[in-house]
Amino acid sequence: MGTPTLKMLKLLLVLTFTEICAAQNDITLSVFTVTSKSMTVQWSSYTGASSYKITATPKNTPGQPVFAHFSGNVVTGSVISLSPNTMYTMQLEAMDNALNVLSSADTEDTTAPEVPSIEQAYSKNSDSITVEFTEVSGATSYILRAQTESGDYFSEMAVVSSPGTVVKLKPYTDYRLSVMSVNSGGRSQSSYPIEARTVVMAPQLNTTSPNNASIVVTWPPVENAVLYMLCIIQEGSSSRVKLNTTDTTVNFNDLAAGTTYCIKGTAWDSEGRAGDDLTVCQITRPPRPDVTLVQVSPGRSIGIAVYWVLVQGAENYLVWTSNGQHCNTTADDYCSIVPVECGQNHSVSVTAFNKAGPSSPSQPADYITYPCPPENIRVEEPEAGNCSVVWDSVPMVEYYMAFIKRDDGTEMSCNTTETTCQFSCMCGYTYLTSVFPYNKAGSSPFADVSNYTTIPCCPQGVTIQLVSTETLEINWLPVKGAELYQTMAAQTNDVIHCNDTAPVCALSDLKCDTAYSVTVTPCSELRGCNHTCTPHTHKTAPCAPEILNMTQSNNSTYRIHITMPNTPNTNYTIKATGRFATHTCQTTNSSCELTQLPCGSSYDVIAVAITTVGRSLPGFSKTLETGPCCPTYVNVTQVTQAMTNVTWSPGSGARSYVTSLTSPRGHAKCHTLDTHCLMGCITCGTDYSVHLEAISSTGHKSECKYYGFSSGACCPTSMKLYRMRSYSLRVSWRSLGPQTHNHTVDLYGTGANYTCTAAAGSKHCDIEERTCGDVYKVVAAPVGQDGIKVSFCQPRTYSIPCPGNNAGMLISRGKRSVD
């Protein structure tokens, strides 16, 4: 290239530098794949580019860049002649026809490691081949590739280092094997392939033990195998026995019984290579056990316990009898068969089992069972007190033992070869009888129990008690053999029955004040009733009296009249029950008096009859009400000249009150439910008598008298206020009735207050005024003998002018009651 051309190129580069920089991001570049000595990249197409240039430059190691050019319609290209396991910077430049760079991009990646080489390949198992190869620098892992000649199988497997094994292969099959190295950049090319064949598979051994001294081994033929080798070893032993055969069946004899043997089988191919091996373990059948003891077990359910000597290799044992019963066990040296029939003679054998099968059965051992219990055991009593136990005969019996137990614990027994046994029996007892047969095996473990009850005796300790007015409770000592008691109470025209299993009975609904004959009869279901027992006599309680009427004798005494339904000389008690107290009286006649009954009380009165036998029920009650109590005090207070307020304390039993004030000049009266009353029409200066009447809710009345009441003196009338001289005022009035009281006059002015007193008989009162022209409220009231001024006189208001006008002007007056 000449100098002018170089200058032109530099000028073009300067002119287009800005455009190239701006276009750097317009094209993309990425690594598609790598090998040990090449790297293939791909990029996006750039509009206007007529060619592409790729430059591979080593990044971390010295070396020359490598170039490659491609036409404008290519987007994938490879750079070759690279170094293995080397980091390269890959630069792409898009150029036009004038070789101007239109756009560029770069990326980095590493070439794959060198290609490893296979040293050897061999097969030890029918489904795998092991490959040994040279390891190369920079490889992080390796890929083993296996494929068949026909191409119907292809497999790749990653390994970390040499050697590596390819698995999941077919037995006795040829494979072509190669290896590739791998790093972060990718994988190398495959190594030169090598061929290897897998070995034959192991024979599938099947073992059985036909007896306790041999094992038979069989297997299906193995494809491509020409020879089989078997090795047998006893468990726990180091001795081995090997044999080669071309057959598929082998018998191992003269082995130990109940012992485990392990057999390993290997197949060989025609090239003399051993294939897979397979080991199976087989136990021989156990030796024959020997029976040491057959024992008939005691209990209500008869059984036999069979004992034997444990044998080697046995996992469980089966015991069976000559009549088809059996039992089994796993680790014990005995087994029980329950139940077995009584009165039998059989034999028993034992067989040991393990996974191989059963042993030979033991020699039979004979045994005999207990005799069966006799049937139809019964007690016969041909005459009273002489009993016999009788039963049916039983086979295979040497003798019998009969047991008789009385219900009080007394026991008797007899030993006999017969089927009967005599004993003495008493009345009122239950006898339990059982019979046990015996033979060489022993006695029957159980026997039927028969019970026999003699006629019950008459009860002792009979007591009769009156528990209510018409009910008798009869108690007695329990009687041996009695299942039911019949109790009967009889009198002339009446019989009462009671049946119970307990030694107590209550006879109710009897007639009062009546003697009954009571008999207790014991009974049993089997023997019936004993009707020879002695009766007992007892009387019921007296009948209840009724109240006929009640009469009042005085303020606190009442006479009660009753009926007399019982026999003569019966005592009667009459009781009056109130809220706070109870009053009683007794009599043998038809009436008695209740005394000291307080006022204002209400009583429930009942009558009861009493005899030596007991008390009657109380008769129907009647209510007795005394008159209400008078109030303890009465207060009379004068409210106005003609009106009083009367108050009093509550009277017990009183619901309403009538209060009256009475005098020769008139009276006042009120009726109220309250304890106070406002009464009018009272005359002043008059003595009144005070009366009060207390009335109960049922209309009972009590008259009450109290101290008299005197009304207050009369207030003066026609009262006037006028001026006498310059500063002297006079109050004058008229009096009603005799002039026996002093009077007090009070003047209440706006400027000053004045008070003056007039003696009895006087009708005026003078006052010295300090100032004139004032308005006065004037109150004139009489003064009682006790010195207290009457408080209900009304005030009057006057206006008094200054001197020159003597008369006062009345402005207002209080309301008058009497004028």
Secondary structure, DSSP 8 states (H G I E B T S, - for coil): --HHHHHHHHHHHHHHHHHHHHTGGGS-EEEEEE-SS-EEEEE---TT-SEEEEEEEESSS----EEEEEETT--EEEE-S--TT-EEEEEEEEE-TT--EEEEEEEEEE-------EEEEEEEETTEEEEEE---TT-SEEEEEEE-TTSS-EEEEEESSSSEEE-S--TT-EEEEEEEEE-SS-B------EEEE--------EEEEEETTEEEEE----TT--EEEEEEEETT---EEEEEESSSEEEE-S--TT-EEEEEEEEE-TTS-EEEEEEEEEE-------EEEEEEE-SSS-EEEEEE---TT--EEEEEETTS-EEEESS-SEEEE----TT-EEEEEEEEEETTEE------EEEE------S--EEEEEETTEEEEE----SS-SEEEEEEEETTS-EEEEEESSSEEEEE--TT-EEEEEEEEEETTEE-S----EEEE------SS-EEEEEETTEEEEE----TT-SEEEEEEEETTEEEEEEESSSEEEE-S--TT-EEEEEEEEEETTTEE-TT---EEEE-------EEEEEEEETTEEEEEE---S-TT-EEEEEEE-SS-EEEEEESSSEEEE----TT-EEEEEEEEE-SS-B------EEEE------S-EEEEEEETTEEEEEE---TT-SEEEEEEEETTEEEEEEESSSEEEE----TT-EEEEEEEEE-TTS-EEEEEEEEEE------EEEEEEEEETTEEEEEEE-SS---SEEEEEEEESS-EEEEEE-TT--EEEEE-SSSS-EEEEEEEEE-TTS-B-S----EEEE---TT--B-EEEEE---S--
